[in-house]
Amino acid sequence: MSQEKWYLELSEDSGGSHKFYEVAVEDTELTIRYGRIGDAGQTSKKSFESFEKAKLEAEKKVKDKKRSGYADAVQGQRQKRSVTRRTVTASAAEIRAASSTKKAPVLWKFDTKSTAFGICVTDRRAWVGNEAGDVYALSLEGVVEAHFKLPDGVKCIIEDGDFLYAGCDNGKVYDLNGKVPRVAYEISDDVSIYWLDIHDALLAISDADGGLTLVDHNDEFVWNVKSGGSSGWMVRTDATRVYHGTSTGVTAYETSSGQKAWQASTHQVLFGWQSQDFVYPGTGAKRVHILEKATGKQVAVCECDSSVPSNAASTDGRYVFAADSVNSVYCFDAKGERLWKLATGCGSALSMQYHNERVYIVTTNGSLACVDASEAAIEAAKAGQIPDAKLVLAANTVQAVAPAPIATTNNAGTGGDGGGLQPGFHRLRRRIVRTPCAENLQGDGQGDAGGCARYRPQRQRRRAHSGRRGESGRLCRGVPAQCAGVGRGTADQLDHGALCRRRSLFTGDDRFHLHGEGQLIHVRHRSRRGEDSDARDGDPGGTGRRAHAHNQIGCCRSRLRE
């Protein structure tokens, strides 16, 4: 039996990449395995007529990888990223004092069976993610509707408009918008992630060393700063700024440049929330500070009886909520006056969210609980009258769905390290950039040689002209007439949204009904000339890419499979 193997790694000191690439030839079969160092990775196989032809193809693959920066390595010498777990502690005196606290009016609770950090509540569902990698979606009345099984613990679940993501300990951020989770972002393995947030596809990453990094929807670096201190448990983003909380306080940065806007000193920040006009860092000094977003000025302080591992606020800032390390939940008004304190009965809340007079919490014992925060329910609870909490169980029909491997290709075939695109759900959406920027990145893709600047690929927020970013504006070839509206505004796309930031499109959930086993589509772009422009009449141009996938900017051809 003839066999040969090559093992390469790419690990950049700057933290940009931490990947491996393994090529093995056994008789006439070529096997390629690639992924993050420390993970099993993805595997593809291809058969050849002879060992010599398989080896020739393998050597070609290895040569290409070395040209792009990979080098020979010994498997196992570099380690997988470190994972930081949050611990909640309380003194004996605090525990004794909390033992007499009356219970909160919990309407229902669901046991995920592992400590839970991630929570996101929308108008339709409450999402929870735990350290075991389980993500559950429940109706707001406590019915389990979906279950995803991610490969590592869930740090947080974050929302960006109609899009929902789960950030995991393995450095991957998964898109939860379809039937199958898919990787949307990847973070360097040497970064110890503490928290994530996202706004308009710009992902903010807070780490153990007090660093803050912003990356765009192409997984490309935007800027990085060091806030001072360590343990960045708070990061919140809005349209203009990023708010970063560490062991020394909170710092606000301009999203466009990374320049510091203001800094406010507090005790160690353990969590943070934001409303339209304020940010709310919760600290180890038993306080929640209310800071103006515009200036960083402190307008009020909410005093708790123990350290604050999580907090939240109503969207209008009228109510501020907090949890402590001895299983209690608090409510304050906008001036910091305590309105009530009640016990959860299911552990300390590690994350929380207020929605329509209910407080949803995820706790140290793995529960997702719904607390009735209406005035009538709270007054009854103060008098010792609480409802019987419904214990939610997942039905046998709700099966766990694991992420599908992502494969990308620049041609219609299947490559050894690209593979064929798998069925699933990918959505894209269009966003408008209304402010022109000076830099025109020429040569970062194929584009239209000799054409004017607006036909050439442009990187996010760096256009030589105003108009849409280099994203999908036109679909042609192989897409039937009933799909002609794809790429227009969100209002025309129902719950499927418009097209954005995806390197590939999939049949089935995207409602593409193809005429044959496989079809090619071209995703193209033109600058926006007016609000009444039709997306189907655009000029060809660049399309976004993901750096880690090695896609080219320009006309991207992807094979769709049923």
N, C-alpha and C positions, 0 to 999 in steps of 0.2 A: 504493500500500500504506500503510495507516494503522498507526502504531505509537507506543508511548509506554513509558517505563521509569522506575521509582522504585528507588532504592538507599538502604537504611537500615542503621544499625549501632547496637548496644547494647554499650558498653564501660564498665564501672563501675570507678572508681578503687579500690574496695575489693577488686577481683579476683573479684567474683561472676559476671560475665558478660563474654563477648567474642565477640559473635555478629553476623551480618549477615542481612539479609532483602531480597531483590530481587524486584520484581514487574515483569513485562513484558507488554505487550499488543501483539499483532501480528495485524491484521485481527480475526478472531473468536476467536482463541486466547489464553487467559490462561496465562502461565507463571510459576510461583513457585519461587524457589531460596532456600534458607536453610541455615544451618549455622555452623560456627566460622570466624572471620575467618582467611583464609589457606588454607582448605580449599575443595575443589570444592563441598561441601555436597550436599544432596538436592534433587531437582527434581520438581515435579508440574505437570501440564497439565490444562486444562479448556477445552472449546469452548462458545461461546455463539452465539446467533442473529445477533448483530450486534456491530460494534465498540463501539457505544455501551454495550451491556449488559456487554460484557467490561470496558470502562473503568470503568463504575460499580462493578462487583464489585472491581476492582483498587483503586480509591480507597477503598472500604470496608475492604479489607484493610490498606492503608497507614494509614488513620485509626486502626484498632484497634491497630496496632503502635506508633504514636506515642503513643497513650494509655497504653500499657504501658511507655514509656520509650525506645523507639527514636527516632532522629533522622536527618535527612538527612545523608549522608556521601559522600565521594569514595572510590571503590574503590581500594585499594592504599596509602592513606596509613597505615593501621594494619597492623602486621606480625604474622605468625604467631609463636607462642611460640618462645622459644629452647630449644635442646636441648643438654644437657650429656653429653658422652661421657667415660667413665673411661679413663685411660691408665695403663699399667703400665710402670714403668721400673726399671732395676737398674744398679748400678755395674759397671765392668769387673771389679773384684776379686770381686764377688759372683757374676758369671757364671763366672769362672774357678774359683772354689771349688765351684760347683754342677756343673761338668762331669764330676766323678768320681762323682756320686751314682748309685747303682744304681737300675734302673727298677722301677716298681711293677707288680704283677701285674694288668694291664688285661685284663678278660675280653672286652669288646667296645667299639667306639667308632663313633660316627656323625658324619659331617661335614655340618654345616648350611650351610657355605660362607659364613658371616659371623660375626663376633665375637658370642659368645653370653653373655648375662647371666642370663636367666631359667631357673630350674629348679624343679621340684616333683616329688617322688617319693611316690607313694601305694602302697597294697598291690597295685595292679594295673598301674600304668604309671609311666613316667618321662617327664616333660614338659620340653621345652626351647624357649626363645624367643630369637631373635637380633636383631641390629640391622637386618636387612633386613625384619623384620616376620613372619618365618616362625615358626610354632609347630608342633612335631611332638610326637606322642604315640607312645611306643614301649613295647612290653611289657618286663618286667624282664629278659627274655632277649635283648633287642635286635632286635625286629621292629617295623618302622614300621607303625602302625595308623591314624594320622590325620595330616592336615596342614591347618592353617589359615593363610591369608595375610592378615595384618592390615595396615592402611594405613600404619603407622609402626613404628619400632624398638621392640622389647619391652624394657622396663626390668626387669621381674620377673614371675614367676608365683606367685600366692599362693593359699592354700587356706583355706577357711572351712567347717569341717565337711565336708559332702558337696559343697560348691560350690567351683569353681575359676575363677580370674580371671587375666587378663593385663593388666598396666599398661603403657601405651605412651607414647612420646615426645609424641604428639599430645594428651595429657591425658585420653584416654579409657581406661576400664577395661572390658575385654570379658569377658562371661560365656562360658566355654568348655564349659558343661555339655551343650550340645546339638549337633546336627549342623551348625548354623550359628552362628558367634560373634555376640553381640549386645552393644550398649553397656549396661553396668550403672551406671556412674558417669561423670561428666564433671568435669574440673578446670579452673579458670580458666586462660586462655592466658598470663597474665602471671606464672604460677608456674613456675619452673624446677624440675621434679620431679627428685629424686635417688632416693628409694625410697618404697615403699608397703608397708603391711601391713593386714590386716583381721581382725577378730574379731567374730562375731555381727552382721555387716553394718555395723559401724562401721569406716569406712575412715580410716586414719591416713596423712597425706601429709607427707613430709619434703622440704624444699626447699634451694636453693643458699644462702640467706641465714641458715640456722640456724633457720628457722621450722618449726613443727609444727602441722598443722591436722587436726581430726577432723570428719568429715561422716557423717551417718547414711544409712540405706538409701534415703531420699527425696532424696538429693543436697543435703540441707539442712545448713547450718553448725551445728556443735555448739560448738566452741571453737577458739581459736588462741593459741599461745604462741611466744615467742622464747627459745630455749635459750641463746643466746650462741654466739659463734663462727660458723662457716659450714660449708658442704659436709656436709649431713646425710645421710651414706651409710648410717646405721643407723636403722631404726625397727622395733620389735617390739611387739606388743600381746598382752595376755591378758585374762582376765575382769575384772580390776580396774585394771590400769595400762597405760600406754604408755611404752616405753623408747626414748629418743631420743639418738643419738650424733652429735656434730659434731666440729669441729676442736679443741674444748676439753675434750671428755669426754662422759659419759653422764648424762642427767637422766631421772628417772622422774616421771611425772605420773599423778594419779588420773583414771581414765577418766570418772567421773561429773561432775567439776567442772573438770578442767584444772589443779588445784592441784599445786604441786611437792611430791613426796614425799621425794626425796633427789637429791643431785648428787655425782658422782664424777669427779675430774679424771684425765684420761689424755692421752696424745699424740693426734694427729689420728686419729679413728676412720674406718676405711675400709670396715668391714663389721660385722655383728653377728648373733648367734644367741641363742636362748633355749632353756632346758629348763624343767622344772617349777619349779625353785627358784633358777635362776641365769640371768644374762645374760652373754654372752661378746663384748665388743667386740674386734675385731681392729684393730690400729693401724699407723701408718706407722713406729713405733719398734720394729718386729720382734717385737711381743708380742701375745698374746691374754690379756686380763684376765678372771678369773672373779669376778663380783660377785654378792653375795646380792641376790635380788629384793626381799626384805623391807626391807633397810636400806641397800643400796649398798655394804656392806663388802666389801673385796677379800679373797678367801680363798686365791687362788693366781694365779701368772703363768706363762704358757707362753712360753718364749723360742724364737724362730725365727732364721733366719740372714739374712732379708731382710724387707722390708715385707710386710704381710699383707693382700692384696686380698679374701680371703674366708676364712670359717671355719665350722665346724658343731660339733655335739655330739650324742651319743646322748641319747635321751629321758630316761634316768635319770641323765644327767650323769657316767656312769662314764668315758666317753672324750670327749676334745676333739680336733677335727681342725682343721687350718689349711693354707692354701696360701700360697706366697710368690711374689715377682715373678720368680723364676728357675726356674719350672716344677716346683717340688717340692711334695709333700704330706707333712704331718706328722701324727703321732698322739701325744697326751699322756694321762696319767691325770688323775684328778680333783684331784691335788695339784700338777699342773703339770710332772710329770716326763716327759721325752721318751721315748717308746717306740720310735718309728722315724721315719725320713725317707727318702722314695723319690721318684724323678723320674716325672712324668706321661708324658713322651714326646709330648705333644700340646699344649703351651702352658701358660700360667699359668691357674689356675682362678679365674674371676671370681665364681662362685657354686658352692656345693657342698651336699650333703646326705647324711647317713648313714642307711642303712636296711637292716636285717637282714644285718649283717656285710658290707655293701658301701658304698663311698663313690662317689657319683655326682657328677661334676664337669662344668661347662661352661667352656670356655676361650677364650683370646684368639684362637686360630685357628679357632674355630667348632665345636669338637668337643663332643659329649656322650659321656663315657667312663664306664665302670663298672669300678671298682677292687675287686678281691677283698680285703677287709680281715679275713678270717678269720685266726686265729693261724697255722694251717698254711701258708696262702698267703704270709703276710708273712715267716715264717721261711725259706721256700723262696726268696723274692725277695731276702732279705738274703744268701743264698748264691749269688745269680746265676741262679736257676732260675725262669723266668717262663713263663706260657702264651703261645701265639700269639694275639694279640688278633684277634677276629673283626671284619672291616670290614663295617659295616652299610650297606646300600643301600636306598633307598626304592623299592618296587615301582611299576611303571607304573600299576597299578590304584589307587594312593593319590594322588588328585587334590587340589590345593589348594582349600580352600573359603574364600571371602572373606566378610566380615561382610555381612549383609543390612541394608538401610536400615531404621531403626526409624521407624514412624509410629504416632501415637496419635490418638485421636478421642474426643470426649465424646458422640457420637451414632452412629447406625447408618450414616450415610452417609459419603461420602468428601469431605473438605474440601480446599481448595486447598493449605493448608499442613499438613494432617493426613494425608491420604491414607488408603488402606485398609490394614488390618493384613495383613501378609504371612505365608504359612505358615512354620512353624518350631517351635522348641522353647523354651518358657518354663516354668520351674518356680517354685513358690512354697513356702515352708515356714512353719509356725507356730512362734512362740517365746513363751515365758511370761515375763511381767514379774512377779516375786513381791513387789516392793517398791512400795507406792503412793507417788506423788509429788504435790506440792501443786498444781501449776499445771494449770488446765483451759483449753485454748486454744479458746474459743468463737468461732464465726463464721469459722473457717478452712475453710469448705466448706459444703455444703448441710445435711447432718445432718437431724434431725427437729425442726422448729420446735416450741417449747413443751415438748419432752420433757425428761426428766431428764438429768443430766450424762452418764450412761453411754451414752446413745443418740447423743451428739454426737461429732463428730470430735475425736480426740486426737492430738497429736504424739508421736513416739517418746519413751518414757521420761518422759512428762509427763502421766500419767493422774490423774484425780481419784479413781480407785478402783483397787484391785488387779485383775489379770486380764490378758487378752491385749492387746497393742497393737492399734492400729486397722488390722488386716490381714485377709486373707481368711479367713472362717470358714464361709461358706455359698455354695453355688452353686445357682441355680435358673433356671427358664425356659430351655428349649432344650437342657439337658443330659440325656441319656437315663439310664435307671435304672442301667445298668452303670457309670456314672460317679458314682453317689451317694456313694461313699466318699471322693471327692476333697475335701481339706480336713481330713481326720482326721490322726492321728499318723503320723510317718514310718514306723513299723513296718507300717502298713497299706498303704503306697504302693509297696512294693518299691523298685526303684532309681529310681523317679521322684520320690521324696521327697514331702513335704507341700507345702502352698501357702504362698508368702510373697512379699513385696516385688516383685511384678511388676505393671506397669500394664495388662497385657493377657494373654490366654490364646490358645493356638494349637492348631489341630487337628494330626493326624498323630502327632507324637512324644508329645504329651500324651494320646493315645488317646481323644480326643473324637470320636465317630462321629456326625456331625450329620445331621439329616434335611432336607436341602435345601442350596441354594447358600450361604446365610448365615443365621446365627442370632444372636440377642442373648442375652447372659448378664448376670446381675447378680452382682457380688461384694459380699457383705455381711458384717456382723460383729456379734457380741454379746460382752458380757463373759463371762468364764469363771466359772461358778458352782460347779463342782466337777470333780474328775478324771473322773467318770463321765458328764459332760454329752455330748450328741451334737451335733456341729457343724451338723447339718442343721436343728436346731430353734431356732436362735438368733434374736435380734431384729435388725432392720436397724440399721445404724450406719455409721461411716465406714470408708473404705478408704484405704490409703496412697497417696501420689502422689510424683511426681518434680517438683521445682520447675522444672527446665529444660524439662519437657515441657508445663507449664502445665495439668496435669490438676487436676481439682477433687477435694477430699476429699469423700467421701460415696458415694452409689450410682453407680458408674462403669459405663457401658454401653459395651461393646466389641463390634465385629462380628467374628465368626469366619468365616474363609474356608477352604475345602478347599485 
